[in-house]
Amino acid sequence: FEHFCIHAGGRAVIDEIEKSLKLSPVHSEASRMTLHRFGNTSSSSTWYELAYIEAKGRMRRGNRVWQIAFGSGFKCNSAVWEALRNVKPSKNSPWEDCIHKYPVTLSY
């Protein structure tokens, strides 16, 4: 996969998925920046993350994105999408007014 949208339920969630799937910091960037800007928005965070990837101009024809979301109890859902064309940043993106400020450096 070229892109990952990991449920931004908290730093520990993102850290553990990144570690378990052996992802690079670039792969979890959209998730961390979504958590930074919007907080925990439950499973909708994966859509903010997809918008982040698009706003950065990173979604290209043939790219695949894996959305991974978690619910209460023992629930996990995922979806795989493939871009059929290059995706231009949307003027209605939730990131449109600030994408130039991201990624930020996070210190824990």
TIVO-2410 file (N, C-alpha, C; in nm, 3 decimals):
# residues 108
REC num residu      c1      c2      c3 atome chaine
REC   1      F   0.084  -0.119   0.000     N      A
REC   1      F   0.000   0.000   0.000    CA      A
REC   1      F   0.088   0.124   0.000     C      A
REC   2      E   0.039   0.228  -0.069     N      A
REC   2      E   0.112   0.354  -0.071    CA      A
REC   2      E   0.070   0.445   0.044     C      A
REC   3      H  -0.054   0.430   0.091     N      A
REC   3      H  -0.108   0.519   0.194    CA      A
REC   3      H  -0.185   0.439   0.298     C      A
REC   4      F  -0.183   0.491   0.421     N      A
REC   4      F  -0.257   0.429   0.532    CA      A
REC   4      F  -0.335   0.537   0.605     C      A
REC   5      C  -0.459   0.506   0.637     N      A
REC   5      C  -0.543   0.593   0.720    CA      A
REC   5      C  -0.577   0.512   0.844     C      A
REC   6      I  -0.506   0.540   0.953     N      A
REC   6      I  -0.521   0.464   1.077    CA      A
REC   6      I  -0.611   0.543   1.171     C      A
REC   7      H  -0.712   0.479   1.223     N      A
REC   7      H  -0.802   0.540   1.321    CA      A
REC   7      H  -0.721   0.622   1.421     C      A
REC   8      A  -0.749   0.751   1.426     N      A
REC   8      A  -0.675   0.842   1.514    CA      A
REC   8      A  -0.741   0.849   1.651     C      A
REC   9      G  -0.757   0.735   1.715     N      A
REC   9      G  -0.820   0.728   1.847    CA      A
REC   9      G  -0.729   0.771   1.960     C      A
REC  10      G  -0.604   0.792   1.930     N      A
REC  10      G  -0.507   0.835   2.030    CA      A
REC  10      G  -0.368   0.799   1.983     C      A
REC  11      R  -0.270   0.862   2.045     N      A
REC  11      R  -0.132   0.837   2.007    CA      A
REC  11      R  -0.094   0.691   2.021     C      A
REC  12      A  -0.140   0.626   2.130     N      A
REC  12      A  -0.106   0.486   2.154    CA      A
REC  12      A  -0.159   0.395   2.043     C      A
REC  13      V  -0.278   0.424   1.993     N      A
REC  13      V  -0.336   0.345   1.884    CA      A
REC  13      V  -0.248   0.355   1.760     C      A
REC  14      I  -0.214   0.477   1.724     N      A
REC  14      I  -0.132   0.499   1.604    CA      A
REC  14      I   0.006   0.435   1.622     C      A
REC  15      D   0.066   0.455   1.740     N      A
REC  15      D   0.198   0.397   1.767    CA      A
REC  15      D   0.198   0.246   1.751     C      A
REC  16      E   0.096   0.181   1.807     N      A
REC  16      E   0.092   0.035   1.805    CA      A
REC  16      E   0.067  -0.020   1.664     C      A
REC  17      I  -0.021   0.044   1.589     N      A
REC  17      I  -0.046   0.000   1.451    CA      A
REC  17      I   0.079   0.021   1.366     C      A
REC  18      E   0.143   0.136   1.383     N      A
REC  18      E   0.267   0.164   1.309    CA      A
REC  18      E   0.371   0.056   1.340     C      A
REC  19      K   0.386   0.023   1.467     N      A
REC  19      K   0.484  -0.078   1.508    CA      A
REC  19      K   0.445  -0.217   1.455     C      A
REC  20      S   0.320  -0.256   1.472     N      A
REC  20      S   0.275  -0.390   1.432    CA      A
REC  20      S   0.284  -0.413   1.281     C      A
REC  21      L   0.253  -0.311   1.203     N      A
REC  21      L   0.256  -0.324   1.057    CA      A
REC  21      L   0.390  -0.281   0.997     C      A
REC  22      K   0.484  -0.242   1.086     N      A
REC  22      K   0.617  -0.198   1.042    CA      A
REC  22      K   0.608  -0.083   0.941     C      A
REC  23      L   0.528   0.017   0.976     N      A
REC  23      L   0.508   0.134   0.890    CA      A
REC  23      L   0.613   0.239   0.919     C      A
REC  24      S   0.642   0.320   0.821     N      A
REC  24      S   0.734   0.432   0.840    CA      A
REC  24      S   0.655   0.551   0.896     C      A
REC  25      P   0.725   0.649   0.954     N      A
REC  25      P   0.655   0.770   1.002    CA      A
REC  25      P   0.576   0.840   0.891     C      A
REC  26      V   0.622   0.831   0.768     N      A
REC  26      V   0.549   0.892   0.656    CA      A
REC  26      V   0.413   0.825   0.640     C      A
REC  27      H   0.407   0.693   0.659     N      A
REC  27      H   0.280   0.621   0.646    CA      A
REC  27      H   0.179   0.661   0.753     C      A
REC  28      S   0.224   0.701   0.871     N      A
REC  28      S   0.131   0.739   0.978    CA      A
REC  28      S   0.115   0.890   0.992     C      A
REC  29      E   0.179   0.966   0.904     N      A
REC  29      E   0.173   1.112   0.911    CA      A
REC  29      E   0.030   1.165   0.907     C      A
REC  30      A  -0.051   1.119   0.814     N      A
REC  30      A  -0.189   1.170   0.802    CA      A
REC  30      A  -0.268   1.143   0.930     C      A
REC  31      S  -0.246   1.028   0.992     N      A
REC  31      S  -0.317   0.994   1.115    CA      A
REC  31      S  -0.274   1.084   1.230     C      A
REC  32      R  -0.144   1.104   1.243     N      A
REC  32      R  -0.092   1.189   1.353    CA      A
REC  32      R  -0.135   1.335   1.335     C      A
REC  33      M  -0.134   1.384   1.212     N      A
REC  33      M  -0.172   1.523   1.189    CA      A
REC  33      M  -0.322   1.543   1.209     C      A
REC  34      T  -0.401   1.441   1.175     N      A
REC  34      T  -0.545   1.448   1.200    CA      A
REC  34      T  -0.573   1.450   1.349     C      A
REC  35      L  -0.505   1.367   1.425     N      A
REC  35      L  -0.520   1.367   1.570    CA      A
REC  35      L  -0.478   1.502   1.627     C      A
REC  36      H  -0.370   1.558   1.577     N      A
REC  36      H  -0.322   1.688   1.623    CA      A
REC  36      H  -0.424   1.798   1.596     C      A
REC  37      R  -0.480   1.801   1.477     N      A
REC  37      R  -0.570   1.911   1.439    CA      A
REC  37      R  -0.713   1.893   1.489     C      A
REC  38      F  -0.768   1.772   1.479     N      A
REC  38      F  -0.909   1.752   1.508    CA      A
REC  38      F  -0.936   1.673   1.636     C      A
REC  39      G  -0.833   1.609   1.692     N      A
REC  39      G  -0.854   1.524   1.809    CA      A
REC  39      G  -0.914   1.391   1.766     C      A
REC  40      N  -0.968   1.318   1.862     N      A
REC  40      N  -1.028   1.188   1.834    CA      A
REC  40      N  -1.169   1.210   1.779     C      A
REC  41      T  -1.186   1.190   1.651     N      A
REC  41      T  -1.318   1.207   1.589    CA      A
REC  41      T  -1.382   1.072   1.558     C      A
REC  42      S  -1.340   0.971   1.633     N      A
REC  42      S  -1.391   0.835   1.617    CA      A
REC  42      S  -1.354   0.782   1.479     C      A
REC  43      S  -1.437   0.696   1.425     N      A
REC  43      S  -1.400   0.632   1.297    CA      A
REC  43      S  -1.400   0.730   1.179     C      A
REC  44      S  -1.459   0.848   1.196     N      A
REC  44      S  -1.456   0.945   1.086    CA      A
REC  44      S  -1.316   1.000   1.062     C      A
REC  45      S  -1.225   0.976   1.156     N      A
REC  45      S  -1.089   1.028   1.139    CA      A
REC  45      S  -1.024   0.978   1.011     C      A
REC  46      T  -1.060   0.857   0.968     N      A
REC  46      T  -0.997   0.804   0.846    CA      A
REC  46      T  -1.031   0.888   0.723     C      A
REC  47      W  -1.147   0.953   0.724     N      A
REC  47      W  -1.184   1.039   0.611    CA      A
REC  47      W  -1.107   1.171   0.615     C      A
REC  48      Y  -1.082   1.224   0.736     N      A
REC  48      Y  -0.996   1.343   0.749    CA      A
REC  48      Y  -0.854   1.310   0.703     C      A
REC  49      E  -0.810   1.189   0.732     N      A
REC  49      E  -0.676   1.146   0.691    CA      A
REC  49      E  -0.666   1.133   0.539     C      A
REC  50      L  -0.769   1.077   0.478     N      A
REC  50      L  -0.770   1.068   0.332    CA      A
REC  50      L  -0.768   1.207   0.271     C      A
REC  51      A  -0.843   1.300   0.330     N      A
REC  51      A  -0.843   1.439   0.282    CA      A
REC  51      A  -0.704   1.502   0.297     C      A
REC  52      Y  -0.633   1.466   0.404     N      A
REC  52      Y  -0.496   1.516   0.425    CA      A
REC  52      Y  -0.405   1.469   0.312     C      A
REC  53      I  -0.411   1.340   0.282     N      A
REC  53      I  -0.328   1.283   0.175    CA      A
REC  53      I  -0.359   1.352   0.042     C      A
REC  54      E  -0.487   1.374   0.015     N      A
REC  54      E  -0.527   1.442  -0.108    CA      A
REC  54      E  -0.481   1.588  -0.108     C      A
REC  55      A  -0.495   1.657   0.006     N      A
REC  55      A  -0.455   1.798   0.016    CA      A
REC  55      A  -0.305   1.815  -0.005     C      A
REC  56      K  -0.228   1.714   0.032     N      A
REC  56      K  -0.083   1.716   0.011    CA      A
REC  56      K  -0.046   1.681  -0.133     C      A
REC  57      G  -0.146   1.644  -0.214     N      A
REC  57      G  -0.121   1.609  -0.354    CA      A
REC  57      G  -0.049   1.477  -0.371     C      A
REC  58      R  -0.068   1.387  -0.277     N      A
REC  58      R   0.004   1.259  -0.279    CA      A
REC  58      R  -0.074   1.144  -0.342     C      A
REC  59      M  -0.202   1.163  -0.369     N      A
REC  59      M  -0.283   1.053  -0.422    CA      A
REC  59      M  -0.273   1.052  -0.574     C      A
REC  60      R  -0.212   0.947  -0.625     N      A
REC  60      R  -0.189   0.931  -0.768    CA      A
REC  60      R  -0.263   0.810  -0.822     C      A
REC  61      R  -0.287   0.813  -0.951     N      A
REC  61      R  -0.355   0.700  -1.016    CA      A
REC  61      R  -0.283   0.569  -0.983     C      A
REC  62      G  -0.361   0.470  -0.942     N      A
REC  62      G  -0.305   0.340  -0.908    CA      A
REC  62      G  -0.263   0.324  -0.764     C      A
REC  63      N  -0.254   0.437  -0.689     N      A
REC  63      N  -0.220   0.427  -0.547    CA      A
REC  63      N  -0.331   0.357  -0.472     C      A
REC  64      R  -0.291   0.281  -0.372     N      A
REC  64      R  -0.388   0.214  -0.285    CA      A
REC  64      R  -0.378   0.272  -0.145     C      A
REC  65      V  -0.492   0.286  -0.082     N      A
REC  65      V  -0.497   0.334   0.056    CA      A
REC  65      V  -0.573   0.232   0.139     C      A
REC  66      W  -0.521   0.205   0.257     N      A
REC  66      W  -0.585   0.111   0.350    CA      A
REC  66      W  -0.637   0.191   0.467     C      A
REC  67      Q  -0.769   0.198   0.481     N      A
REC  67      Q  -0.832   0.263   0.595    CA      A
REC  67      Q  -0.858   0.158   0.702     C      A
REC  68      I  -0.812   0.186   0.824     N      A
REC  68      I  -0.827   0.094   0.936    CA      A
REC  68      I  -0.894   0.169   1.050     C      A
REC  69      A  -1.012   0.123   1.093     N      A
REC  69      A  -1.086   0.190   1.200    CA      A
REC  69      A  -1.125   0.090   1.309     C      A
REC  70      F  -1.138   0.142   1.429     N      A
REC  70      F  -1.173   0.059   1.545    CA      A
REC  70      F  -1.298   0.114   1.612     C      A
REC  71      G  -1.375   0.023   1.671     N      A
REC  71      G  -1.495   0.061   1.745    CA      A
REC  71      G  -1.486   0.013   1.888     C      A
REC  72      S  -1.593   0.032   1.961     N      A
REC  72      S  -1.595  -0.011   2.100    CA      A
REC  72      S  -1.590  -0.164   2.107     C      A
REC  73      G  -1.532  -0.213   2.214     N      A
REC  73      G  -1.521  -0.357   2.228    CA      A
REC  73      G  -1.420  -0.412   2.129     C      A
REC  74      F  -1.448  -0.527   2.075     N      A
REC  74      F  -1.354  -0.595   1.985    CA      A
REC  74      F  -1.402  -0.577   1.842     C      A
REC  75      K  -1.389  -0.455   1.790     N      A
REC  75      K  -1.434  -0.426   1.654    CA      A
REC  75      K  -1.322  -0.360   1.575     C      A
REC  76      C  -1.302  -0.408   1.456     N      A
REC  76      C  -1.205  -0.349   1.364    CA      A
REC  76      C  -1.262  -0.363   1.224     C      A
REC  77      N  -1.261  -0.255   1.151     N      A
REC  77      N  -1.305  -0.257   1.012    CA      A
REC  77      N  -1.198  -0.193   0.926     C      A
REC  78      S  -1.191  -0.238   0.804     N      A
REC  78      S  -1.096  -0.176   0.713    CA      A
REC  78      S  -1.153  -0.176   0.572     C      A
REC  79      A  -1.097  -0.087   0.493     N      A
REC  79      A  -1.136  -0.079   0.352    CA      A
REC  79      A  -1.011  -0.047   0.272     C      A
REC  80      V  -1.004  -0.100   0.153     N      A
REC  80      V  -0.894  -0.072   0.062    CA      A
REC  80      V  -0.952   0.000  -0.059     C      A
REC  81      W  -0.891   0.111  -0.095     N      A
REC  81      W  -0.935   0.190  -0.209    CA      A
REC  81      W  -0.819   0.203  -0.306     C      A
REC  82      E  -0.852   0.210  -0.433     N      A
REC  82      E  -0.750   0.235  -0.536    CA      A
REC  82      E  -0.791   0.358  -0.614     C      A
REC  83      A  -0.698   0.451  -0.630     N      A
REC  83      A  -0.726   0.574  -0.705    CA      A
REC  83      A  -0.731   0.542  -0.854     C      A
REC  84      L  -0.839   0.581  -0.917     N      A
REC  84      L  -0.855   0.558  -1.060    CA      A
REC  84      L  -0.795   0.671  -1.144     C      A
REC  85      R  -0.759   0.779  -1.076     N      A
REC  85      R  -0.696   0.894  -1.143    CA      A
REC  85      R  -0.615   0.971  -1.040     C      A
REC  86      N  -0.532   1.062  -1.085     N      A
REC  86      N  -0.463   1.152  -0.992    CA      A
REC  86      N  -0.568   1.238  -0.926     C      A
REC  87      V  -0.554   1.260  -0.797     N      A
REC  87      V  -0.653   1.338  -0.722    CA      A
REC  87      V  -0.594   1.474  -0.690     C      A
REC  88      K  -0.661   1.578  -0.737     N      A
REC  88      K  -0.619   1.715  -0.707    CA      A
REC  88      K  -0.676   1.757  -0.572     C      A
REC  89      P  -0.605   1.842  -0.499     N      A
REC  89      P  -0.658   1.891  -0.372    CA      A
REC  89      P  -0.792   1.962  -0.392     C      A
REC  90      S  -0.887   1.934  -0.305     N      A
REC  90      S  -1.020   1.993  -0.312    CA      A
REC  90      S  -1.022   2.130  -0.246     C      A
REC  91      K  -1.097   2.221  -0.304     N      A
REC  91      K  -1.112   2.353  -0.244    CA      A
REC  91      K  -1.202   2.348  -0.120     C      A
REC  92      N  -1.276   2.239  -0.103     N      A
REC  92      N  -1.364   2.223   0.013    CA      A
REC  92      N  -1.304   2.130   0.118     C      A
REC  93      S  -1.176   2.105   0.109     N      A
REC  93      S  -1.108   2.015   0.202    CA      A
REC  93      S  -1.105   2.075   0.342     C      A
REC  94      P  -1.118   1.992   0.445     N      A
REC  94      P  -1.105   2.043   0.582    CA      A
REC  94      P  -0.962   2.091   0.611     C      A
REC  95      W  -0.869   2.064   0.522     N      A
REC  95      W  -0.729   2.103   0.538    CA      A
REC  95      W  -0.694   2.225   0.452     C      A
REC  96      E  -0.785   2.271   0.368     N      A
REC  96      E  -0.757   2.372   0.266    CA      A
REC  96      E  -0.691   2.498   0.324     C      A
REC  97      D  -0.735   2.542   0.441     N      A
REC  97      D  -0.685   2.667   0.497    CA      A
REC  97      D  -0.553   2.653   0.573     C      A
REC  98      C  -0.506   2.529   0.595     N      A
REC  98      C  -0.387   2.514   0.680    CA      A
REC  98      C  -0.290   2.406   0.635     C      A
REC  99      I  -0.313   2.341   0.523     N      A
REC  99      I  -0.229   2.228   0.483    CA      A
REC  99      I  -0.083   2.268   0.471     C      A
REC 100      H  -0.058   2.392   0.438     N      A
REC 100      H   0.080   2.440   0.424    CA      A
REC 100      H   0.156   2.440   0.556     C      A
REC 101      K   0.085   2.431   0.669     N      A
REC 101      K   0.148   2.430   0.802    CA      A
REC 101      K   0.184   2.289   0.848     C      A
REC 102      Y   0.144   2.189   0.772     N      A
REC 102      Y   0.162   2.050   0.813    CA      A
REC 102      Y   0.259   1.978   0.721     C      A
REC 103      P   0.336   1.880   0.770     N      A
REC 103      P   0.327   1.823   0.904    CA      A
REC 103      P   0.395   1.912   1.007     C      A
REC 104      V   0.348   1.902   1.129     N      A
REC 104      V   0.411   1.970   1.241    CA      A
REC 104      V   0.501   1.869   1.312     C      A
REC 105      T   0.597   1.919   1.387     N      A
REC 105      T   0.681   1.832   1.468    CA      A
REC 105      T   0.611   1.809   1.600     C      A
REC 106      L   0.588   1.683   1.632     N      A
REC 106      L   0.520   1.649   1.756    CA      A
REC 106      L   0.623   1.603   1.858     C      A
REC 107      S   0.613   1.657   1.978     N      A
REC 107      S   0.702   1.612   2.086    CA      A
REC 107      S   0.615   1.555   2.197     C      A
REC 108      Y   0.651   1.439   2.242     N      A
REC 108      Y   0.572   1.371   2.345    CA      A
REC 108      Y   0.649   1.367   2.474     C      A
***
